[in-house]
Amino acid sequence: MDLQKLERELETIYESLLKQESTADSIAASVHPQYRSSAKNLYRYLLLRSVDIRKLQSDLSELGISSLGTGAGYVYENISNALKLVKLLNGKTWERDTDLEALGYTGSKHLLMDHANDLFASDRGERDTEIMVTMPDEAATDKNLLKKLHSAGMGTARLNLSHGSEALWKKILSKIKAASKDSALPIHIYMDLPGPKIRISNIYLKKVSQKTLDTVSSVKIGKGDKLLLIKHNSPYLSGKHKKISLPEETILVEVSLPQIIDDLKKGQAVFFDDGAIEAKVVSLDEETASLVVRKSHKKKLRPGKGINLPATHLNLPSLTPEDVQLLPFISAHADLMGYSFVRNAKDVAILYEELDKLGDMDTGVVFKIENRAAFENLPSILFSAMKRPKIGVMIARGDLAVEIGFERISEVQNQILWLCEAAQIPVIWATQVLDTMAKKGMATRAEISDATISAQAECVMLNKGPFIVEATKTLKNVLERMEAHSQKSKNTLRALKVAKTGLKNIHKDFPLK
C-alpha cells in the first residue's frame, strides 16, 4: 500500500472542504439557528459523496482507520481524523484547522436525537425508535383499542386526511386524548395533508350492441389492452362523441385530475394500482391520452386506484386549495403533519408561507419523499426545510418504488437515510411494514427482515388492519432487539448522482467564491 498516495488523496478531500467553507457558512446563515451545524455538515457530505472514494476506503480499513463509511453525521471531523492518523503513519505530525465548526461522533448523535425528540415531542435523554400507527375508523368509538396500541408500543397516532371527515377525525382525537389520559403517557398526533391525488375516478366500457357507455366496478386487464384516459368533461361522457371513433375493445378511464392528460407526452409510462399495471402513451389529443398495456400483474383494474407518472413533469400544485383549508384544523389538533406532494425547495416555501399566515411555528413538518422529483431534489428540500425547527422526512416507499422502479427502492431508501443522517434530520420508515401481519395475523419472513432494517430510522409507520395490535407488539420487539445491536450502518461511498445534482442546485443560490 502506498501510504504517501493515501495521504495525498485524503488531503485533496480535506482541502476541498476548506475551499468551500465560505459557501457552507452562507448556507448555514440561511437556516434556522437550530440547524446551522447540520446544514454545514450536509453540504460537506454532498461534497464528499460527489466523488468515488471506495478504493480509499479499502486502504483505510486495511490500516484499521475509519473508512468514512459511518461518518455521514460528522464529515469534517471524520476526514480530518483519518488524515491525521495517516500522516502519523508517514512520520508526520498535523492538526486540523480548529477554527472550523465541526461535529464529532457524539455531537452528531446527540444532535440527531435532540431533533427527533423535538419532532416527536419527547423529553427523553435517550430515545427508542418511535412507532406510528395509522388510525382505523374503529378508533372513533373504541378507546380500548387505542389503549392496547399504546401499551403495545405506539407513540404516535396517524390520521390520513385523504379519508374520512372532520367529524370522524374529531371523534378519533377525542378517544386518543382519553386513552392518553388513562395511561398518563402522551399519544402524539400526526396528520397527513391529502395533496393532489391522481386516481381513477371511473371506468367505462362500450357495449358491443349499443352506442352507450356503461360504468363498471372493475375490468379485466392484460398485456396489449388499450386504455383511453379521459377528463371528467370528456365528449364521450357528455354524449357529444358520435363523430369520434371508439374501438369496441378500448377501455375508458376517467382520471381524478384532468390536467395530467395535458402534461403527458407520447412514449411516457403510466402506472396503475401501485405499479401492478404498466402502460405506455401511444397518442394524445386535447381531451384524451391513448395507452397500451405493457405489463399487468393484476387481473382487474378498479376505480379509486392510484396513477403514477414518473417520467412526466406535472404542473400540479404541491399544496391544493383543500390542503390550505385543512391547515387550521391541523395546526389546532396535530403535533406534526405530513406534506404529501413536495417536489422541490419551492414547494417547501409554499407550505411555510401558509403556516406563517396562521402564526404556526410549533407544528412539526414531515416531508414525504414519494416521487422521483422529491428524491432527486432532496438536498435542496432539506436545506429549505431547515429554515424551520421540528422537521422530518418520511420514506414513502409505496409510491416511491413505482416512481423510481422497484429494483432501486432499497438503494434509494439508503441514500435518503444517509442524506438525512448528514443533516441530523429524523426519518420515518413507511409503507407495508409488517403489512401481512396487520391484515392476516402472521408476518412473512421478508417482512421481519424489513422491520429489522427499519431500526435505522427514528420512526417506523404501521398501517391499519385487524391484527394491528399484534403487529405493533412484534415491531416493538424487533426494534428493541435491533437497537441493542446496531446504530445506522457502514457504507461504501461511491459517487452519488443525487449529491452531484444537490451541489449543482445549491450553488445556484449560493455561488462558489
C-alpha positions in Angstrom: 0.0 0.0 0.0 1.3 3.5 -0.9 0.8 5.5 2.3 2.1 8.7 0.6 -0.6 8.4 -2.1 -3.3 7.7 0.5 -2.2 10.8 2.4 -2.4 12.9 -0.8 -5.9 11.6 -1.6 -7.2 12.4 1.9 -5.5 15.9 1.7 -7.4 16.5 -1.6 -10.7 15.7 0.1 -9.8 17.8 3.2 -8.7 20.8 1.1 -11.9 20.6 -1.0 -13.9 21.1 2.3 -11.8 24.0 3.3 -12.1 25.6 -0.1 -15.9 25.6 0.1 -16.2 26.6 3.7 -17.4 30.1 2.8 -20.3 28.5 0.9 -21.0 26.3 3.9 -21.1 29.4 6.1 -23.6 31.1 3.7 -25.9 28.1 3.7 -25.7 27.9 7.5 -26.7 31.5 7.8 -29.8 30.9 5.8 -31.4 28.3 8.0 -32.9 28.2 11.5 -30.2 28.5 14.2 -31.1 25.0 15.4 -29.9 23.6 12.1 -26.8 25.7 11.3 -24.3 22.9 12.2 -26.5 20.4 10.4 -26.7 22.5 7.2 -22.9 22.8 7.1 -22.4 19.1 7.6 -24.9 18.2 4.9 -23.1 20.4 2.5 -19.8 18.8 3.3 -21.4 15.4 2.9 -22.6 16.4 -0.6 -19.0 17.4 -1.4 -17.7 14.1 -0.2 -20.3 12.0 -2.0 -19.8 13.7 -5.3 -16.7 11.6 -5.8 -16.0 7.9 -5.7 -13.7 7.0 -2.7 -14.2 3.2 -2.5 -10.6 2.4 -3.1 -9.5 4.9 -0.5 -12.0 3.3 1.9 -10.5 -0.1 1.4 -7.0 1.2 2.1 -8.2 2.9 5.3 -9.9 -0.3 6.5 -6.7 -2.2 5.8 -4.9 0.1 8.2 -7.6 -0.1 10.9 -8.6 3.5 10.4 -12.1 4.8 9.9 -13.1 4.2 6.3 -15.5 7.2 6.4 -18.5 4.9 5.8 -20.2 5.6 9.0 -19.4 9.3 9.3 -22.3 10.9 7.5 -23.2 13.0 10.5 -19.7 14.3 11.2 -17.9 14.6 7.8 -15.2 17.2 8.6 -14.2 15.6 11.9 -14.1 12.1 10.4 -11.9 13.1 7.4 -9.5 15.2 9.4 -9.0 12.4 12.0 -8.3 9.9 9.2 -5.8 12.3 7.6 -4.1 12.9 11.0 -3.6 9.1 11.5 -2.3 8.5 8.0 0.2 11.4 8.5 1.3 9.8 11.7 2.0 6.6 9.9 4.1 8.6 7.5 6.1 10.1 10.4 4.4 13.5 10.4 2.5 15.5 13.0 -0.5 17.5 12.0 -3.5 19.2 13.5 -6.7 20.2 11.7 -8.0 23.7 11.3 -9.6 24.3 14.7 -11.4 27.5 13.5 -13.9 25.4 11.6 -17.1 24.4 13.3 -17.3 20.7 13.3 -19.4 18.0 14.9 -17.8 14.8 16.2 -19.5 11.4 16.5 -21.0 12.1 19.9 -22.2 15.6 19.0 -23.8 14.4 15.8 -25.6 11.5 17.6 -26.9 13.9 20.3 -28.0 16.5 17.7 -30.0 13.9 15.7 -31.5 12.7 19.0 -32.4 16.2 20.0 -34.1 16.9 16.6 -36.0 13.6 16.9 -37.2 14.5 20.4 -38.3 17.9 19.2 -40.3 16.4 16.3 -41.9 13.7 18.4 -42.4 15.9 21.4 -40.3 13.8 23.7 -38.0 14.9 26.6 -36.1 11.6 26.9 -32.4 11.8 27.2 -32.1 8.7 25.1 -34.8 7.6 22.7 -36.1 4.4 21.3 -37.4 4.2 17.7 -40.9 5.8 17.6 -43.8 3.7 16.3 -46.5 5.4 14.4 -49.8 3.7 13.6 -52.5 4.7 11.1 -55.8 5.0 12.8 -58.7 2.8 11.7 -62.2 4.2 11.7 -62.9 2.0 14.8 -60.7 4.3 16.8 -63.5 6.8 16.8 -65.6 4.5 19.1 -63.1 2.1 20.7 -60.9 3.8 23.3 -59.8 0.3 24.4 -58.2 -0.3 21.0 -56.1 2.8 21.4 -55.1 1.8 24.9 -53.9 -1.6 23.6 -52.0 0.1 20.8 -50.3 2.5 23.2 -49.4 -0.4 25.6 -48.0 -2.4 22.6 -45.6 0.5 21.7 -47.4 3.1 19.7 -46.2 6.6 20.4 -47.8 8.5 17.5 -51.3 8.1 16.0 -51.6 8.9 12.3 -54.7 10.4 10.8 -54.8 10.3 7.0 -56.9 13.3 6.0 -57.4 11.9 2.5 -60.1 9.7 4.0 -63.0 10.5 6.4 -64.5 13.7 7.6 -63.7 16.4 10.2 -66.5 14.9 12.4 -64.8 11.4 12.2 -61.3 12.9 12.9 -62.6 14.8 15.9 -64.1 11.6 17.4 -60.8 9.8 16.9 -58.9 12.7 18.5 -61.3 12.6 21.5 -60.7 8.9 22.0 -56.9 9.4 21.7 -57.0 12.1 24.4 -59.0 9.8 26.7 -56.6 6.8 26.1 -53.6 9.1 26.7 -55.1 10.4 29.9 -55.8 6.9 31.2 -52.2 5.8 30.6 -50.7 9.1 31.9 -48.4 9.0 28.8 -49.0 11.2 25.7 -50.0 9.9 22.3 -48.8 12.3 19.7 -50.9 13.2 16.7 -49.7 13.1 13.1 -51.9 14.2 10.2 -51.3 13.8 6.5 -52.2 16.5 4.1 -54.0 14.8 1.2 -52.2 16.7 -1.6 -53.2 16.2 -5.2 -54.2 12.6 -5.5 -54.1 11.2 -9.0 -56.6 8.3 -9.1 -59.1 6.6 -11.4 -62.4 8.2 -10.9 -64.5 5.9 -13.1 -64.1 3.1 -15.7 -66.4 2.9 -18.7 -67.0 0.1 -21.3 -68.8 0.4 -24.5 -71.4 -2.3 -25.1 -71.0 -4.0 -28.4 -74.7 -4.0 -29.2 -75.3 -0.4 -28.1 -73.7 3.0 -28.6 -73.7 3.8 -24.8 -71.0 3.7 -22.2 -71.6 1.7 -19.0 -69.8 2.4 -15.7 -68.1 -0.7 -14.3 -66.8 -1.6 -10.9 -63.8 -3.4 -12.4 -62.4 -4.5 -15.7 -60.1 -7.3 -16.7 -56.7 -6.0 -17.9 -54.0 -7.8 -19.8 -50.9 -7.1 -21.9 -51.9 -5.4 -25.1 -55.2 -4.0 -23.9 -56.0 -0.4 -24.9 -56.9 2.3 -22.4 -58.2 5.8 -23.1 -57.6 8.3 -20.3 -60.4 10.9 -20.4 -61.3 14.0 -18.5 -64.5 14.4 -16.4 -65.9 16.7 -19.1 -64.9 14.4 -22.0 -67.2 14.4 -25.0 -67.5 10.7 -24.5 -69.3 11.3 -21.3 -71.4 14.3 -22.5 -73.0 12.4 -25.4 -71.1 14.5 -27.9 -68.9 11.7 -29.1 -70.9 10.5 -32.1 -68.4 11.6 -34.6 -65.5 10.3 -32.6 -64.4 6.8 -33.5 -64.0 4.5 -30.5 -62.9 0.9 -31.0 -65.0 -1.6 -29.2 -62.0 -3.1 -27.2 -61.0 0.3 -25.7 -61.5 0.9 -22.0 -62.2 4.4 -20.9 -60.5 5.5 -17.7 -61.7 8.8 -16.2 -58.9 10.5 -14.1 -59.5 12.5 -10.9 -57.2 15.3 -12.0 -57.8 16.0 -15.7 -54.8 18.3 -16.1 -52.5 15.3 -16.0 -53.6 14.5 -19.6 -52.3 17.9 -20.7 -48.9 17.1 -19.1 -48.4 13.7 -20.7 -46.1 13.1 -23.7 -46.0 10.3 -26.2 -43.9 7.3 -25.1 -44.1 8.0 -21.4 -45.0 5.3 -18.9 -48.2 5.3 -16.8 -48.6 3.0 -13.8 -51.8 2.0 -12.1 -52.5 0.4 -8.7 -49.1 0.8 -7.1 -47.3 -0.3 -10.3 -49.3 -3.5 -10.7 -50.2 -2.4 -14.3 -47.9 -0.6 -16.6 -49.0 1.2 -19.8 -47.4 3.4 -22.4 -48.7 6.6 -24.0 -49.1 5.9 -27.8 -51.1 9.1 -28.8 -52.6 12.3 -27.4 -55.1 14.9 -28.2 -56.6 17.8 -26.2 -59.1 15.6 -24.3 -57.6 12.1 -24.2 -54.4 10.0 -23.9 -54.4 6.6 -25.6 -52.4 3.9 -23.8 -51.4 0.3 -24.4 -50.8 -2.0 -21.5 -47.3 -3.4 -21.4 -47.4 -5.4 -18.2 -50.2 -6.5 -15.9 -49.6 -8.2 -12.6 -53.2 -7.9 -11.6 -56.2 -9.4 -13.4 -58.5 -6.4 -12.8 -58.4 -2.6 -12.7 -60.8 -0.7 -10.4 -61.9 2.9 -9.7 -60.1 4.5 -6.8 -56.7 3.0 -7.7 -53.7 5.4 -7.9 -51.9 6.5 -11.0 -48.2 7.2 -11.1 -46.4 9.2 -13.9 -42.7 9.0 -13.0 -41.4 10.5 -16.3 -44.0 13.2 -16.5 -43.4 16.8 -15.3 -46.7 17.5 -13.6 -48.0 21.1 -13.4 -49.9 20.4 -10.2 -49.7 22.4 -7.0 -47.9 20.8 -4.1 -50.4 22.4 -1.8 -54.0 22.2 -3.0 -56.8 24.6 -2.0 -58.2 21.7 0.0 -54.9 21.3 1.8 -54.9 25.1 2.7 -58.4 24.8 4.1 -57.2 21.8 6.3 -54.2 23.6 7.7 -56.1 25.5 10.6 -57.5 22.2 11.7 -54.1 20.5 11.6 -52.5 23.4 13.5 -55.1 23.2 16.2 -55.0 19.5 16.7 -51.8 17.9 15.4 -48.3 17.7 16.8 -46.9 17.1 13.3 -48.1 17.0 9.7 -47.1 15.1 6.6 -46.5 17.1 3.4 -47.5 14.7 0.6 -46.6 16.2 -2.8 -43.4 18.0 -2.1 -41.0 18.0 -5.1 -38.5 20.8 -4.6 -37.4 23.7 -2.4 -40.1 26.0 -3.8 -42.8 23.6 -2.6 -41.3 23.8 0.9 -41.5 27.6 0.8 -45.2 27.4 -0.3 -46.1 25.4 2.8 -44.1 27.5 5.2 -45.7 30.7 3.8 -49.2 29.3 4.7 -48.0 28.2 8.1 -46.6 31.7 8.7 -50.0 33.2 7.9 -51.5 31.0 10.6 -48.7 32.0 13.1 -47.8 28.3 13.4 -44.2 27.8 14.3 -44.8 24.8 16.5 -46.4 22.0 14.4 -43.7 19.6 13.1 -43.5 19.1 9.4 -42.6 15.8 7.8 -41.6 15.9 4.1 -42.9 12.8 2.4 -40.4 11.6 -0.3 -42.8 9.7 -2.6 -41.9 10.7 -6.1 -38.8 10.8 -8.3 -38.6 14.7 -8.2 -38.6 14.7 -4.4 -35.7 12.2 -4.2 -33.7 13.9 -6.9 -34.2 17.3 -5.2 -33.8 16.0 -1.7 -30.7 18.1 -0.8 -32.4 21.3 -1.8 -35.6 20.2 0.0 -33.6 19.6 3.2 -31.8 22.9 3.1 -35.1 24.7 2.6 -36.8 22.7 5.3 -34.1 23.7 7.8 -35.5 27.3 7.8 -37.9 26.0 10.4 -37.5 23.8 13.5 -39.2 20.4 14.1 -38.8 18.8 10.7 -38.5 15.2 9.5 -38.6 13.1 6.3 -40.8 10.1 5.5 -39.6 7.5 3.1 -43.0 6.8 1.4 -41.8 3.6 -0.2 -45.1 2.6 -2.0 -45.3 5.5 -4.5 -41.6 6.0 -4.5 -40.9 2.4 -5.6 -43.3 2.9 -8.5 -41.7 6.2 -9.5 -38.1 5.1 -9.4 -38.5 1.3 -10.2 -38.9 -1.5 -7.7 -35.4 -2.7 -8.2 -34.0 0.6 -7.0 -36.1 1.2 -3.9 -33.5 -0.4 -1.5 -30.7 1.7 -2.9 -32.7 4.9 -2.8 -34.1 4.4 0.7 -30.5 4.0 1.9 -29.5 7.2 0.1 -32.3 9.1 1.8 -31.2 7.7 5.2 -27.6 8.9 4.6 -28.6 12.4 3.5 -30.9 12.8 6.4 -28.3 11.5 8.8 -25.8 14.0 7.4 -28.5 16.7 8.1 -29.4 15.3 11.5 -33.0 15.1 10.4 -35.1 12.3 11.8 -36.6 9.7 9.3 -39.9 7.9 9.3 -39.8 4.5 7.6 -43.2 3.9 6.0 -45.3 1.6 3.7 -46.1 -2.1 4.1 -44.1 -2.6 7.3 -45.5 -5.9 8.7 -48.4 -5.4 6.4 -49.3 -9.0 6.1 -49.3 -9.4 9.8 -51.5 -6.4 10.4 -54.0 -7.8 7.9 -53.8 -11.6 8.4 -52.1 -12.1 11.8 -48.9 -13.7 10.5 -45.8 -11.9 9.2 -43.7 -13.1 6.3 -40.0 -13.7 6.8 -39.3 -10.9 4.4 -41.4 -8.5 6.4 -39.5 -9.4 9.6 -36.2 -8.7 7.8 -37.6 -5.4 6.5 -38.6 -4.5 10.1 -35.1 -5.1 11.3 -33.7 -2.8 8.7 -36.2 -0.1 9.7 -34.4 0.3 13.0 -32.0 2.6 11.1 -34.8 5.2 11.1 -36.0 7.3 14.0 -39.7 6.3 13.5 -41.5 3.4 11.8 -45.0 3.6 10.5 -47.5 0.8 10.5 -50.7 0.8 8.5 -54.1 -0.4 9.9 -55.5 -3.9 9.9 -57.5 -6.4 12.1 -54.3 -7.5 13.8 -52.6 -4.1 14.2 -52.1 -4.5 17.9 -50.2 -7.8 17.4 -48.2 -6.1 14.6 -47.3 -3.2 16.9 -46.1 -5.6 19.6 -44.0 -7.5 17.1 -42.4 -4.4 15.7 -41.6 -3.1 19.2 -39.9 -6.4 20.0 -37.9 -6.4 16.7 -36.8 -2.8 17.2 -35.7 -3.3 20.8 -33.6 -6.3 19.7 -32.0 -4.4 16.8 -31.3 -1.2 18.8 -29.2 -3.3 21.1 -27.0 -4.4 18.2 -26.5 -1.5 15.8 -26.8 2.2 15.0 -27.1 3.1 11.4 -24.7 1.1 9.2 -21.3 1.1 7.5 -21.3 2.0 3.8 -19.0 2.1 0.8 -19.0 5.6 -0.7 -19.3 5.6 -4.5 -20.2 8.9 -6.1 -23.9 9.7 -5.8 -25.9 11.4 -8.6 -28.2 12.9 -6.0 -25.2 14.5 -4.3 -23.8 16.0 -7.6 -27.3 17.3 -8.5 -27.7 18.7 -5.0 -24.5 20.6 -5.2 -25.4 22.0 -8.6 -28.8 23.2 -7.3 -27.5 24.7 -4.1 -24.7 26.6 -5.9 -27.4 28.4 -7.9 -28.5 30.1 -4.7 -25.0 30.1 -3.0 -22.4 30.6 -5.8 -18.9 29.4 -5.2 -16.5 32.1 -4.1 
